[in-house]
Amino acid sequence: MDFLLILTNCPDETSATQIARQLVESRLAACVNILPRVQSIYHWQGNIESAAEIPLLIKSTAAAYPALEQAIATLHPYDTPEIIAIPICQGLPAYLNWIAAETVQ
């Protein structure tokens, strides 16, 4: 089974909590960590922008990813949310088994 760490940033704690809870409740993610606020600087529509954002670290599987991506895109307040999936190449087998057991297959 292939495991993923998915990253997204939210504009506030309310949307971060809503997205995290929905992903776990729908079993698209085994766990979502809501990190402290960070400052992001980025290009957007020809300008350099700066925004305070709340990062989410989402643990899931490759099998659940398409539905997870769609859920984030639907729930997220940004027009083009950051959604990046990073393969988990290694991990504690018991933890990876737990991710598999807690996500839809």
HELIX and SHEET records of a PDB file:
HELIX    1   1 GLU A   13  GLU A   25  1                                  13    
HELIX    2   2 TYR A   65  LEU A   75  1                                  11    
HELIX    3   3 PRO A   93  GLU A  102  1                                  10    
SHEET    1   A 4 CYS A  31  ILE A  34  0                                        
SHEET    2   A 4 ASN A  47  THR A  61 -1                                        
SHEET    3   A 4 PHE A   3  CYS A  10 -1                                        
SHEET    4   A 4 ILE A  84  ILE A  88 -1                                        
SHEET    1   B 3 CYS A  31  ILE A  34  0                                        
SHEET    2   B 3 ASN A  47  THR A  61 -1                                        
SHEET    3   B 3 VAL A  38  TRP A  44 -1                                        
END                                                                             
